[in-house]
Amino acid sequence: MTPELPKPIAEFVAANAHLNVDAMLKPFAADAVAHDMGKSHRGHAELRTWFEEEVIAVKAIFTPDTAREEDGRVVVEGPAHGDFKGSPIRFTYRFALEGDAIKSMEITA
């Protein structure tokens, strides 16, 4: 069962389920930053490239199964499956929101 998520995170998860890059970008602030595997991606242009190369290319779909608030962030956990080694892998996403937008996202396995 998918947990109840704040609107921008729910929009991101839904867009990811369809591997739709434009819709995945929509809930992010223009200056948003994502941290994944020791790398940072800032702004829509860098996020788009990262999504295309690291998510769409391997059909990585994240399916959250838990969500909680922790230290002012929304922490969402669940498996991601796709065409990558070790699939599925359980990930933790930590989101910082600003208004109705995702300001930052940190992903750890």
C-alpha positions as a LaTeX table, in Angstrom:
\begin{tabular}{lrrr}
\hline
Residue & $x$ (\AA) & $y$ (\AA) & $z$ (\AA) \\
\hline
Met1 & 0.00 & 0.00 & 0.00 \\
Thr2 & 1.34 & 3.41 & $-0.95$ \\
Pro3 & 1.59 & 5.79 & 2.01 \\
Glu4 & $-0.03$ & 9.22 & 1.94 \\
Leu5 & 2.55 & 11.66 & 0.58 \\
Pro6 & 2.68 & 15.46 & 0.29 \\
Lys7 & 1.46 & 16.58 & $-3.14$ \\
Pro8 & 4.84 & 17.35 & $-4.78$ \\
Ile9 & 6.31 & 14.03 & $-3.66$ \\
Ala10 & 3.20 & 12.12 & $-4.76$ \\
Glu11 & 3.44 & 13.84 & $-8.18$ \\
Phe12 & 7.11 & 12.87 & $-8.50$ \\
Val13 & 6.41 & 9.23 & $-7.55$ \\
Ala14 & 3.47 & 9.01 & $-9.99$ \\
Ala15 & 5.54 & 10.50 & $-12.83$ \\
Asn16 & 8.41 & 8.12 & $-12.05$ \\
Ala17 & 5.99 & 5.17 & $-12.29$ \\
His18 & 5.36 & 6.24 & $-15.91$ \\
Leu19 & 9.03 & 7.14 & $-16.56$ \\
Asn20 & 7.88 & 10.61 & $-17.64$ \\
Val21 & 10.84 & 13.01 & $-17.29$ \\
Asp22 & 8.85 & 16.22 & $-17.83$ \\
Ala23 & 6.33 & 15.25 & $-15.17$ \\
Met24 & 9.13 & 14.10 & $-12.82$ \\
Leu25 & 10.70 & 17.58 & $-13.04$ \\
Lys26 & 7.47 & 19.51 & $-12.54$ \\
Pro27 & 7.29 & 19.26 & $-8.70$ \\
Phe28 & 10.91 & 20.41 & $-8.24$ \\
Ala29 & 11.81 & 24.05 & $-7.52$ \\
Ala30 & 13.87 & 25.65 & $-10.30$ \\
Asp31 & 16.96 & 25.63 & $-8.05$ \\
Ala32 & 16.30 & 22.24 & $-6.44$ \\
Val33 & 19.19 & 19.91 & $-5.70$ \\
Ala34 & 19.30 & 16.12 & $-5.65$ \\
His35 & 22.02 & 14.08 & $-3.97$ \\
Asp36 & 22.57 & 10.50 & $-5.14$ \\
Met37 & 25.58 & 8.17 & $-4.98$ \\
Gly38 & 27.89 & 10.97 & $-3.81$ \\
Lys39 & 26.92 & 13.34 & $-6.64$ \\
Ser40 & 24.78 & 16.46 & $-6.61$ \\
His41 & 22.49 & 17.62 & $-9.40$ \\
Arg42 & 21.25 & 21.22 & $-9.21$ \\
Gly43 & 18.49 & 22.87 & $-11.21$ \\
His44 & 16.13 & 21.46 & $-13.82$ \\
Ala45 & 18.76 & 21.01 & $-16.54$ \\
Glu46 & 21.03 & 18.86 & $-14.35$ \\
Leu47 & 18.06 & 16.99 & $-12.88$ \\
Arg48 & 16.76 & 16.23 & $-16.38$ \\
Thr49 & 20.12 & 14.80 & $-17.47$ \\
Trp50 & 20.38 & 12.74 & $-14.29$ \\
Phe51 & 16.82 & 11.40 & $-14.65$ \\
Glu52 & 17.44 & 10.50 & $-18.29$ \\
Glu53 & 20.78 & 8.79 & $-17.63$ \\
Glu54 & 20.17 & 7.15 & $-14.23$ \\
Val55 & 16.41 & 6.57 & $-14.05$ \\
Ile56 & 14.86 & 6.36 & $-17.51$ \\
Ala57 & 17.80 & 4.50 & $-19.08$ \\
Val58 & 17.43 & 1.62 & $-16.60$ \\
Lys59 & 13.65 & 1.93 & $-16.15$ \\
Ala60 & 14.11 & 2.53 & $-12.41$ \\
Ile61 & 10.73 & 2.82 & $-10.71$ \\
Phe62 & 10.53 & 3.66 & $-7.00$ \\
Thr63 & 7.57 & 2.24 & $-5.08$ \\
Pro64 & 7.31 & 3.84 & $-1.63$ \\
Asp65 & 5.91 & 1.74 & 1.19 \\
Thr66 & 6.61 & 3.96 & 4.22 \\
Ala67 & 6.72 & 7.69 & 4.88 \\
Arg68 & 7.44 & 9.80 & 7.94 \\
Glu69 & 8.60 & 13.26 & 8.96 \\
Glu70 & 12.08 & 13.49 & 10.44 \\
Asp71 & 14.08 & 16.66 & 11.23 \\
Gly72 & 11.85 & 18.81 & 9.03 \\
Arg73 & 12.09 & 16.47 & 6.05 \\
Val74 & 9.77 & 13.90 & 4.57 \\
Val75 & 11.49 & 10.50 & 4.59 \\
Val76 & 10.10 & 7.98 & 2.12 \\
Glu77 & 11.32 & 4.39 & 1.86 \\
Gly78 & 10.64 & 1.53 & $-0.50$ \\
Pro79 & 12.05 & $-0.64$ & $-3.27$ \\
Ala80 & 13.09 & 0.48 & $-6.72$ \\
His81 & 13.05 & $-2.02$ & $-9.52$ \\
Gly82 & 14.28 & $-1.84$ & $-13.08$ \\
Asp83 & 16.99 & $-3.01$ & $-15.44$ \\
Phe84 & 19.91 & $-2.52$ & $-13.07$ \\
Lys85 & 22.17 & $-4.80$ & $-11.05$ \\
Gly86 & 20.63 & $-5.94$ & $-7.78$ \\
Ser87 & 17.08 & $-4.94$ & $-8.71$ \\
Pro88 & 15.04 & $-4.47$ & $-6.65$ \\
Ile89 & 17.00 & $-2.34$ & $-4.19$ \\
Arg90 & 15.47 & $-0.67$ & $-1.15$ \\
Phe91 & 16.04 & 3.09 & $-1.11$ \\
Thr92 & 15.46 & 5.93 & 1.32 \\
Tyr93 & 14.52 & 9.32 & $-0.12$ \\
Arg94 & 14.76 & 12.42 & 2.08 \\
Phe95 & 12.80 & 15.36 & 0.71 \\
Ala96 & 12.87 & 19.00 & 1.80 \\
Leu97 & 9.83 & 20.92 & 0.66 \\
Glu98 & 9.41 & 24.64 & 0.09 \\
Gly99 & 5.79 & 25.59 & $-0.44$ \\
Asp100 & 4.40 & 23.23 & $-3.06$ \\
Ala101 & 7.81 & 22.30 & $-4.47$ \\
Ile102 & 10.60 & 19.87 & $-3.76$ \\
Lys103 & 13.62 & 21.93 & $-2.73$ \\
Ser104 & 15.99 & 19.00 & $-2.19$ \\
Met105 & 16.06 & 15.23 & $-2.42$ \\
Glu106 & 18.68 & 12.88 & $-1.03$ \\
Ile107 & 18.71 & 9.20 & $-2.01$ \\
Thr108 & 20.49 & 6.45 & $-0.10$ \\
Ala109 & 20.35 & 2.67 & $-0.39$ \\
\hline
\end{tabular}
